[in-house]
């Protein structure tokens, strides 16, 4: 009797686990298109693996028409199969497979790579079949640039106020995967995205560096160093450009502004050693966010007129500005690219390989906070800062220069002039030199 009961118990357990296993298998297979935790980056990686246009390379393998057609079909099939196992933004891919494949084929033929960081691109690619409200999409540029910017007032025979600035920018599609890029402003129309990182160091001194101690009523010594993550969206159809940037760094002695200026002055025998850096703005956090818009108003063959607006908010600067820019000469349309490109890309787009023009800029800025004058927001122990009432709340800035670019190399030389930033300040001038390379 005990043996029969034991066998009966084992039999019931067997059928129970058999039922449970089959039931779980049905649940698992009911939604094969959803795998939680897989993001759109996986699809982006698959898209980048496509031959030809999606690879970002100008060199193409030697393929026959038949083999190329088979390879393209194979690539599209690979992405489609991957899409069947992905869940994007809560939208099941099963209902959007047909739309995804058809739109993907159009992208392959057009040579575009969608930027899946942009909501509008995801919506375009994965909207269910029959619901296609707009043809807009933002593509990812595969171009790579290096830009080096240098500012100094030595060419204007002065050594005061904004006395030196260095900015190095590197633009590459690899920075699309930078976590900070998710915090940059999305764009809601068609366009092309450029992602980049920047390294910036700026230095500020009083009206003279030959006198030690604190010069009350003058500008305090200050320097900052930060790394910026930025995205530029170019929209040539609407003649519009949107730029957003997130900066993280520090202001104070740890930015090495004092070391840079002392090293430069000591290397030139005729220069005096700067005095007073021991009273510079103390160490503090730099965390800033900026947004810029540029809009083309007049676009002619030899003349362009643009307007712009820029907003900054954070521990370094809080301000808002608006301005204009005009340029005249031999140039490609301002919103066609970022002002330079490789020779092959320019030829394929029917653009000029050589550009030479003059430009003028002017802007007015409303100042809310300036840490280089008022000290950091978090650390209030600086030996000397200017009180809020001494700050100029409206500042005017103008510049003019020339630009020359040939086959992916660009040189800009620009003269700046700035109205007083504080009540006892003076007008200030400095020269900006920029060198860009299309890699």
N, C-alpha and C positions, 0 to 999 in steps of 0.2 A: 504493500500500500504506500509505504514511504517512497519506494523506487518509482512507482507510478506518479506520485505527486511531484517528485523532483523532475521527472521527464516532462510532465505537464507544464511545470514552471519554466523550464528551459525552452520549451516549444513556444510558449506565450512571449517570452523575452525575445526569441528569434524573430517571430512575426512582427513584434512591436518595433524592433530596430530596422527590419526590412521596410516597414511602412514609413518610418521616420526618414530613412535614407532616401527613399523614392520621392517623398514629399519635399525634402530639402532640395533635391536635384531639380524638381519642377520649378521651385521658387527661384533657384539660381539661374535657370535657363529662360525664365519668363522675361527678363530684361537684359539680354546679353550686351546691349549697347551702353550700359552704364557701369563704369568702374569708378567708384568714389575716389577722390584724391588726385586724379590725373587732370592736369590743367592744360590750357591751350598751348603751352610751350611745346608739348609733345607734337601737336599738329604742325606748329611752326617749324619744328625740326624736320618733320617729314616733307613739308613744302620746300624747304631749303635744299633737300636732297634731290630735287628734280634736275634733270640735265638742262644745259643751255641757259635760258633766261633766269631760272631760279637759282642757279649756282653762284651768280654774281661775278663770274669770270668772263673775260672777253675772249678767251681761247676756247674753241669748241673741238671735240674729238672728231676724227674723220669717220663718218658713218654714211652708209648708203641710205637712200630714202626709205627703203624697206626696213632696214634695221633701226633707223631713227624712229620710224612710226611705231615699231614694236616696242622700243624702249620707252617712248612716251606713254603708250597704253599701259605698259608694265608699271610705270611710275604713278600714273593716275590710279591704277588698280590698288597699288600699295597704300596710297593715302586714303582711298575709299575704305579699304579693309581696316585701316587704323581708325578711321572715323567711326566705324561700326562698334568699336570697343571704347569709345570715349564719350564722356559727358561734359558738355561745355555750358557753363553758366545756367545749369538747371534745365536746359532744353534737350530732350532726347534726340539723338542723332538719327534714329531710325526714320523719323518723319521728315528729315531734311536731307537724306542721302541723295535723292535725285537732284535737288536744287544745288547741293554742295558740289556734286560732280560736274553739272553743267556750268556752274560759275567758275569752277576750278579750270575747266577746259578753256574758258574764255580768258582767264588770267594767264594761262600758259601761252596761249597764242599772242596775247598782248605784251608778254614779258614783264608782268607785274607780280610782286610778292606782297601779299596782304600783311599789314602790321596788326597782329592779333592782340596787341596791347590796347588797341583802340576799340571802344564799344561799337562804333559804327561799322567797322570792318567785320567784327564778329556777327553783328546783326545781318550784314549783307550776305555773308557766307552761309549762315546757319538758320536763316528764316525759313520756316516750313514751306513746302511747295505750294504755289498758288498765292503766296503772300509776298510780293516783291514791290514794296512801296517806293523804292528809290534805287538808282544805280550807283550811289556814292560808295566810295571805299578809300581808305588811306593805305598807301603802299609804303614799304620800307626801302629806303635807299641803300644800295650795296656799296656806295662810294665811301672812300676813306680819305680824311683830310688831316693835316697837321698845320696849326696856325700859331705863330709866335708873335706876341705883341709886346712892345716896349714903349714906356712913357717916361720922359725926363724933361726937366726945365733947363738943363745945362745948355741946350742950343739957343735958349732965350737969355742966356747969361744971368740966370738967377739960381738960387738954391734955397727955396723956401716953400711953405705950404705943401701942396701935393708935389713932392720932389722926385718921386720915382715909383714906377709901377711895372710889374712883369706879369704877363698872362700867357699861359700855354694851353691851347685847346687841342684835343684829339677827338675827331669825329669818326665813329665806326658803327656798323650795324650790330657788332658784338655787344654794345652797351644797351641794346634793347632788353637784354636779360638782366641788367642791373636792377636789383630790388628797388632802388630809389626812383627808377623810371616809372614805376606804378603810381608814384605820387605826383607826377607831372601832369599838366592840364591836358585833358583829351580835346580832340578837335571834332567838329560835327558836320564836316562837309568833305568833299574829295580833296586829296592832297598827297604829299609825300613827306615822310618823317626822316629826320636826321637826328641820331642820338650821339651825345658826346660827354666828355669829362673835361674839366678845366682846373688848372692850378693857378692861383692868384696871390700875389704879394704886393701890397701898396704901403708906401711910407709917407709920413707927414711931419713937417718940422715948423718951428716958429719962423718969423720973418728973417732971423739971422741965426746961424749956428756957431757964431764966433764968440758969443757971450754965454757964460755959464750961469747956473741958477735958474730960477723960474722967472719968465718974462710975463708978468701979469698983464692981462688985456690982450695978449698975443695967443696964437694958436699953440696948443700943447703938442709935445712930441707924441706920435702914435704910429703904430704899424700893425697890420693884420695879415694873416695867411689862412687861406681856406681852399677846400676842394669843392667844386661845383658839379652837379649832375644836371644836364640840360637836354631839352628836346626842341628842335625847330621843325615846325610844320609849314611847308611851302605849298601854297595854293595858287598856281598860275592862272587858273580859270577865273577866279574872283580877284586876282591881283592882291593877294593877302598873305601875310606871314605872321604866325603865332610862335612865340618863344616863351618857354617856362623853364625855371631853373631853381634848384634847391642847393643851398650852400651850407657847408659845415666846416668850422675851423675855430680859430681863436684870434683875439686881439691882445697885444701886450708884448712883453719881453720875449716870450717863447715863440713869437713869430719871426724872430731873428732879423728884424728890420734894422736895429742898431748895429748888429754885426755886419750886415751888407753895406750900410753907408760908411761905417768906419773903415771897412776893408777897401772900399772904392777910394775914399779920400786918402788913405795911407799909401795907396798904390800910385797916386798922382802927386809928385813932389810939390807942385804949386798950390795944392789944396790944403786948407787947415783942417785939423781934427775937429769933428762936430762936438760941441759941448752941450750938455743938458739932457742927454738921453736917460739919465738916472731918474728923471721926473716924468717919464712917459706914462701913458695910460696903462694901468695894471692889467694883468692877465684876466681874460674873461671869455665866455663862450660866444662864438659867432654862429648863429643859426638864422638864415634868411631865406625868403622865398620871393622870387620876382617873376613878373609876367609882362611881356611886351607884345604890342600889336603894331603891325605896319600895313598901310593900305595905299595902293597906287591910285592916284587921282588923274594924272595926265601921263600918258605913255605914247611917246612919239619915237621916230627912228633915231633922232639925235638928242632928244630931251625927255627927261622924266621928272615928275613932281610927286612926292610921297608925303604922307602924314604919319605920325607915330604917337603912341602913348605907352608909358612904362610905369609900373607900380612895384614898389619894394616894401616888404614888411618883415620885421625881425629884430634881433638884438643888435645888428650892425647899422642898418639904415631902415628908416620908415619914411617914405616920400612918394610923391606922385608927380610925373612930368608929362608934358606934351610938346611936340615939336614938328618940324618940317625938314625935308631933305630934297635938294634938287641936284641933278647931275646932267652933264652935257658932254658929248663926244662920241667915240666909237665904242659901243657896248652891246651886250646881250640884254634882253629884257630882265629887269631886276628880279622877278619872281620865277624865272626859268630854272635857276639853280641857286647855289650859294655864292655865286660870283666867280667860281673857277671849277674846272673839271678836266679830266684827261682828254688828250687830243682825239682819241677814237670816239669817246662819248660825245664830244662837241660836234664831230663830223657826222655821226649818226643822227644827231638831233638837228642838224642844219644850223648850228650856232657858230659864232665867230671864234676862231682860235686865238686871236689877238684882240685885246681891248685896251683902250687908253681914253681916259676921261677925267674931267675935273668935277668936284662936288662941293656943295655947301650945306651946312647943317645949322639949325638953331632950335633951342628948346628953353622952356621955362619950367622951373621945378618948385613945388611946394614941399617944404621940409618939415617933417614931424619930429624925427629924432636922428641924430648923427653921433655915433659912439666915438668917432675920431675927435670930436670936439667936446662931448659931454661925458665921456667915459662909458664903460660897459653897464648894461642894465642890471647885472647880477652882483658884480663886485664894485662897491662904491668907495674903495679905499685909495683911489688914485690921488697922488700928491697935489695935482693941479688939473682942473677941468674948467670949462666955461659954463656958467649958469645958463639956464634955459632962456632967460630974457636977453642974453647977448647974442643968440643965434639969429642969423638972417633967415626969415621964414620963406622968402622967395629968392631964388637964385637963377640968374640967366647964364646960359652957356652957348657958345657958337664955335664953329670950326669950319675949316676949308682945307682942301687938299687935292692930290692927284692920285690916280690909281693906274697901274700897268699890270696886265696879266698876259702871259704867253704860254699856251699849251700846258696848263695845269700848274703854273707858278705865278703867284701874284704878289705885288709890292704896293703898299699904301703908305703915303707920307702925309700927315695931317697936323695942322697947327690949331691948337685949342686956346680959347680965352674964356675966363670964368669970372663972374662978378663976385664981390666980397661975400664970404660965407659967414662972417661974424661982424659985429658992429665996428670994431677997430681994424678990420681987415682991409686988404687992397685987392684990386683986380690982379688976376694971376694968369700967366701964360705957360704953356709947355708944348712939346712936340711928341706926336705919336707916330711910331713906325711899326708896320705890321707886315709879316712875311708869311704867305700861305703856300702849301704844297698839296697837290692832289696825288695821293700815293697809290 
